[in-house]
Amino acid sequence: MPAQSALCVTDICRYICFYVKKNRQYRKTLNSLARCSRAFSDAALDALWEQIDSLEPLLKLILSSTLEHGGGQSDYDALVLTRQLQPAELNRISFYSRRVRALTYDHHRHIPCNTVIGQLANYPETNPLLPRLKSLTYRHNSRSTVPHMISNLDTFLAICPSFQKLTVQDDSPHRTRRGDQAYFDILPKKLPHVRDFGIITDLHLPKLCFTAQFEHLRSLEIGVANQYKRQAPCLEADSLQTIAGLRNLESLSIKTLRILSWPPVPSLAGFPSLRGLRIVQGDHEGVYALLSHMKSPFLVEIDVALKPQQYDWIRDIAPCFTLISTRFRTSLESLTWRAEEAGDYRSDPQEVRELKTHLLRPLLDLHRLKHLDLQISTNLLTTEWLRYSLQEAEEMSRAWTNLESFSFSANFSFFSLASLVSSVLGCRHLIYVEIPLLFIDGYEIEMTSGISSVNDPPRFLELKARWVKADSQSPSPHRQPLPACLHQLFPRLHIL
């Protein structure tokens, strides 16, 4: 019999420490773990130092008498070392700096430290300063000049010449910074090793033509931090054409930007390697335009959250679903779609029936789906909540045989116990279900008394129903309680 692999003590300690770190109040606990035993010490320190928001914790490891302010770049009062550091001091810095994986570098807080960073680079023990850095976030604002921003690139290389992720965050709410284009254009030359790149801006988005010079770019994040009640910036056609032609791009994230449609280019590769697409606060026209230019045969994940507005659901949303189902039916494994309708409430029973019948039907062609999350909130006021029939549930289960998690929240339709059982039976891999309303009448509860289990063999299932409604019209005094009914059907059920 083959030996079972087991976690060693070091791995268990590391798992515990990084689990503790998820809690906001983790620092005191991790500090205690770092002092309690040798087994926990390294793991706790790794968790504490994994991500730092400034270089101050490292500089505090140097005796204050060794640092002084003197001279610097223009109006910046630089911090400098006044003497040679001893091996014990360098080893102390290295002991902590090698644990840092992510750093936030704030332009005005850190530019006085650049001289010290350059001095530390002269010592083998601290060159580079953060040898295992993976991600660097650079924050600048309206006071940051482009020459200083460019000079900081050499500082980044002294900190770590091989970090793979760079995020540039612009905190300039009061004016646009069109002069920053020169800074972005030089990035691929100075940092050719970057594979994951992000731009988080407040007002102005630079032209993205420079991204084509990153030879190994695999992920791109473009977003707006704050809109300040202004219209969102545009992602223009030339920028879209550039990123659509990136050969190695696997992940694309767009947040709060207006995507302009652009004419199709026959020679354009159309995101040839894209595997994941995420859009936050988008509009349906822009989403449709972007999807229509995608030709990747590898797209496995789409995550879209539309901004709240008035929708004609059949006209605005159904074409997006139809496009997804026809273009990515052989590759898509995960689909998340969130749409909330803004405006006045209205009553239209016919529209409710059309939504239930036509809106989701195109998605039945996505036979490789493993994760489906649909959050659709309409402004329809109606008492006619339509129940999914047994036949419709069976059709879903036949279409989505690989489904593992299913989250469906819509205020126009619901599941009955019979349709839920049919779906779980048909989807043999389904382990998580979230639905807005589970309707169980007395006859269905009575029916379950003769059923031992719908799972053969029993499998673990998590069920989250926001509103479980049981009809009380059944006259039988022997009807079992609802939780017992559900657990009889699903022995390993966990009700969230």
DOKE-526954 format. One record per residue (C-alpha): x, y, z. Coordinates in steps of 0.02 Angstrom, whole numbers, padded with zeros to 5 digits, always signed. Layout:
XYZ
...
***
This chain:
+00000+00000+00000
+00078+00168-00050
+00132+00281+00091
+00019+00430+00124
+00103+00600+00113
+00090+00703+00271
+00136+00881+00317
+00294+00902+00417
+00298+01007+00576
+00369+01157+00482
+00228+01154+00353
+00097+01137+00490
+00168+01286+00584
+00173+01388+00424
-00008+01343+00384
-00064+01395+00559
+00029+01561+00553
-00038+01612+00383
-00213+01559+00436
-00197+01670+00591
-00139+01813+00479
-00310+01819+00395
-00380+01895+00555
-00361+02085+00567
-00298+02070+00744
-00164+01946+00696
-00004+02043+00737
-00008+02016+00925
-00044+01831+00900
+00095+01811+00773
+00217+01905+00884
+00175+01784+01024
+00197+01634+00908
+00365+01701+00850
+00427+01699+01031
+00343+01541+01093
+00448+01406+01009
+00581+01376+00878
+00457+01279+00771
+00341+01428+00756
+00472+01565+00751
+00518+01562+00566
+00339+01535+00507
+00271+01677+00614
+00408+01797+00560
+00376+01753+00377
+00192+01795+00400
+00231+01958+00490
+00358+02019+00362
+00277+01949+00204
+00200+02118+00160
+00261+02288+00222
+00186+02458+00183
+00349+02553+00197
+00536+02530+00223
+00528+02604+00398
+00524+02434+00487
+00689+02389+00403
+00770+02557+00438
+00723+02539+00621
+00840+02390+00628
+00984+02514+00605
+01038+02610+00760
+00968+02786+00756
+01142+02854+00794
+01200+02780+00628
+01074+02879+00524
+01063+03066+00497
+00982+03187+00376
+01097+03278+00259
+01088+03334+00079
+00979+03254-00051
+00886+03271-00214
+00822+03449-00236
+00702+03486-00093
+00712+03309-00018
+00815+03293+00141
+00904+03128+00116
+00937+03001+00252
+01118+02938+00252
+01228+02815+00347
+01363+02900+00450
+01479+02749+00466
+01515+02575+00399
+01393+02443+00460
+01462+02295+00555
+01429+02114+00498
+01312+02085+00645
+01207+02235+00594
+01200+02179+00412
+01151+02003+00463
+01011+02073+00571
+00941+02171+00422
+00958+02020+00307
+00873+01906+00433
+00711+02005+00413
+00727+02077+00236
+00735+01906+00154
+00559+01871+00217
+00477+02018+00125
+00375+01969-00028
+00272+02128-00058
+00319+02311-00032
+00221+02474-00050
+00340+02615-00098
+00266+02787-00071
+00356+02920-00173
+00361+03060-00044
+00386+02948+00107
+00527+02847+00031
+00627+02960-00084
+00729+03025+00065
+00778+02843+00096
+00851+02817-00078
+01026+02866-00023
+01024+02739+00118
+00960+02606-00002
+01104+02646-00120
+01229+02633+00024
+01159+02467+00081
+01178+02403-00098
+01368+02414-00073
+01362+02273+00054
+01347+02093-00010
+01232+02049+00135
+01103+02179+00084
+01122+02179-00106
+00984+02166-00156
+00896+02237-00004
+00741+02127-00024
+00806+01973-00117
+00639+01879-00120
+00525+02024-00165
+00387+01972-00285
+00272+02124-00289
+00306+02311-00281
+00170+02444-00273
+00229+02620-00316
+00119+02763-00258
+00140+02940-00321
+00033+03097-00327
+00021+03269-00407
+00181+03329-00321
+00286+03188-00393
+00390+03249-00540
+00425+03134-00686
+00617+03150-00671
+00608+03094-00489
+00490+02954-00535
+00611+02892-00668
+00760+02903-00549
+00664+02794-00427
+00673+02651-00552
+00858+02629-00509
+00808+02622-00326
+00684+02484-00366
+00824+02383-00447
+00931+02408-00291
+00788+02347-00184
+00764+02193-00293
+00814+02172-00477
+00699+02024-00507
+00527+02066-00436
+00391+02012-00556
+00240+02118-00513
+00233+02308-00523
+00079+02412-00482
+00084+02600-00513
-00046+02693-00412
-00082+02876-00450
-00161+02974-00306
-00187+03138-00401
-00370+03186-00380
-00352+03371-00420
-00270+03371-00591
-00231+03257-00735
-00052+03201-00761
-00033+03185-00949
+00156+03210-00932
+00168+03040-00848
+00164+02955-01018
+00353+02975-01030
+00371+02880-00867
+00264+02735-00925
+00350+02727-01094
+00519+02698-01012
+00461+02561-00893
+00487+02412-01012
+00667+02466-01044
+00709+02487-00860
+00608+02340-00794
+00600+02210-00934
+00577+02067-00808
+00404+02124-00753
+00270+01992-00789
+00121+02064-00694
+00081+02249-00716
-00055+02359-00644
-00109+02540-00663
-00226+02613-00533
-00266+02793-00576
-00384+02926-00511
-00416+03030-00666
-00310+03002-00820
-00264+02836-00897
-00104+02837-01002
-00097+02760-01173
-00056+02576-01154
+00051+02555-01310
+00205+02534-01199
+00138+02369-01132
+00183+02288-01299
+00367+02312-01251
+00350+02198-01100
+00404+02035-01180
+00344+01923-01040
+00188+02013-00980
+00061+01884-00920
-00064+01988-00820
-00128+02165-00835
-00237+02262-00713
-00310+02431-00763
-00421+02526-00644
-00486+02685-00566
-00463+02706-00379
-00591+02844-00353
-00707+02931-00474
-00741+03087-00370
-00914+03092-00449
-00837+03119-00620
-00866+03016-00774
-00753+02864-00781
-00601+02877-00897
-00607+02789-01065
-00508+02638-01120
-00478+02696-01297
-00467+02596-01457
-00278+02607-01481
-00246+02546-01305
-00370+02404-01327
-00290+02350-01490
-00120+02348-01406
-00170+02238-01260
-00273+02126-01375
-00112+02086-01467
-00009+02039-01313
+00046+01860-01351
+00077+01801-01173
-00063+01893-01082
-00160+01768-00976
-00257+01880-00856
-00345+02046-00887
-00433+02149-00754
-00526+02312-00792
-00606+02416-00655
-00724+02565-00676
-00671+02611-00852
-00780+02647-01003
-00733+02525-01141
-00756+02603-01311
-00803+02492-01456
-00679+02482-01599
-00691+02408-01773
-00630+02229-01794
-00454+02207-01861
-00438+02045-01962
-00252+02026-01925
-00275+02057-01737
-00238+01904-01631
-00376+01949-01508
-00302+01904-01337
-00229+01739-01402
-00175+01669-01233
-00303+01746-01115
-00366+01630-00978
-00454+01749-00859
-00558+01908-00881
-00622+02017-00738
-00725+02175-00760
-00785+02281-00613
-00915+02420-00630
-00925+02396-00817
-01065+02434-00939
-01147+02302-01047
-01100+02386-01212
-00915+02389-01165
-00919+02210-01101
-00999+02150-01262
-00873+02247-01367
-00727+02172-01272
-00794+01994-01279
-00828+02008-01465
-00643+02038-01498
-00582+01890-01396
-00523+01738-01491
-00429+01646-01356
-00464+01458-01353
-00399+01452-01174
-00521+01568-01084
-00578+01474-00929
-00642+01613-00815
-00755+01766-00839
-00800+01878-00691
-00910+02028-00731
-00993+02152-00612
-01097+02280-00706
-01133+02453-00637
-01312+02481-00576
-01421+02557-00711
-01587+02532-00800
-01581+02373-00906
-01684+02294-01040
-01627+02122-00986
-01670+02030-01147
-01595+02163-01258
-01443+02212-01151
-01387+02057-01057
-01448+01908-01158
-01333+01951-01308
-01182+01945-01191
-01234+01772-01129
-01263+01714-01308
-01092+01776-01360
-01008+01689-01212
-01096+01525-01246
-01053+01522-01431
-00873+01583-01421
-00810+01499-01263
-00917+01342-01248
-00767+01226-01263
-00657+01313-01135
-00756+01412-01004
-00756+01333-00831
-00804+01478-00718
-00933+01615-00748
-00978+01752-00623
-01103+01884-00676
-01174+02019-00562
-01300+02146-00623
-01411+02260-00520
-01546+02364-00599
-01562+02546-00544
-01713+02658-00566
-01897+02647-00522
-01985+02484-00484
-02109+02421-00611
-02233+02278-00626
-02225+02171-00782
-02271+01986-00760
-02237+01952-00943
-02058+02014-00926
-02035+01900-00775
-02084+01749-00879
-01971+01802-01023
-01823+01824-00905
-01846+01650-00835
-01870+01572-01006
-01744+01662-01115
-01609+01749-01013
-01517+01597-00946
-01551+01473-01086
-01393+01517-01187
-01285+01467-01038
-01344+01287-01052
-01220+01267-01196
-01073+01291-01076
-01045+01107-01040
-00874+01128-00958
-00936+01244-00820
-00875+01202-00646
-00922+01364-00557
-01076+01468-00597
-01120+01623-00497
-01265+01730-00559
-01322+01878-00454
-01463+01966-00547
-01568+02097-00460
-01710+02172-00561
-01833+02311-00522
-01981+02199-00561
-02122+02204-00433
-02226+02047-00450
-02306+01912-00346
-02275+01788-00486
-02113+01709-00433
-02095+01566-00554
-02038+01398-00490
-01911+01297-00588
-01998+01139-00644
-01928+00965-00628
-01902+00961-00816
-01804+01125-00815
-01696+01064-00671
-01657+00903-00764
-01610+01005-00917
-01488+01108-00812
-01409+00953-00735
-01387+00872-00907
-01303+01029-00973
-01189+01060-00823
-01128+00886-00776
-00960+00955-00717
-01034+01088-00603
-00954+01097-00429
-01027+01259-00360
-01189+01344-00408
-01242+01513-00341
-01401+01586-00413
-01483+01741-00341
-01625+01816-00441
-01785+01898-00382
-01892+01822-00518
-01874+01633-00495
-01842+01499-00364
-01813+01314-00336
-01927+01186-00258
-01864+01036-00160
-01901+00923-00308
-01803+01031-00431
-01658+01049-00308
-01648+00860-00284
-01652+00835-00472
-01509+00959-00497
-01400+00881-00363
-01431+00706-00431
-01385+00757-00608
-01231+00859-00560
-01124+00723-00484
-00984+00843-00434
-01094+00977-00355
-01039+01017-00177
-01099+01198-00151
-01271+01272-00188
-01330+01448-00149
-01507+01495-00198
-01619+01640-00146
-01774+01538-00106
-01806+01354-00076
-01991+01314-00079
-02043+01154+00010
-02225+01105+00025
-02295+00977+00144
-02318+00844+00010
-02134+00852-00037
-02083+00832+00145
-02197+00683+00162
-02127+00609+00003
-01951+00604+00077
-02001+00485+00217
-01981+00338+00100
-01813+00396+00028
-01653+00340+00113
-01535+00458+00021
-01518+00540-00148
-01329+00522-00141
-01252+00355-00183
-01125+00358-00110
-01165+00506+00005
-01062+00660-00037
-01031+00819+00059
-01147+00961+00008
-01157+01141+00070
-01326+01225+00050
-01360+01409+00074
-01541+01462+00049
-01579+01641+00096
-01763+01603+00124
-01833+01430+00151
-02022+01429+00135
-02126+01279+00186
-02309+01268+00139
-02415+01222+00290
-02566+01156+00195
-02520+00971+00212
-02640+00887+00335
-02519+00749+00389
-02476+00758+00575
-02323+00647+00544
-02229+00769+00436
-02048+00779+00494
-01963+00947+00528
-01883+01034+00381
-01699+01013+00438
-01729+00826+00464
-01807+00816+00291
-01655+00897+00210
-01530+00792+00308
-01624+00633+00262
-01606+00677+00079
-01425+00737+00097
-01342+00642+00241
-01183+00745+00235
-01273+00911+00213
-01202+01069+00290
-01331+01210+00299
-01243+01378+00297
***
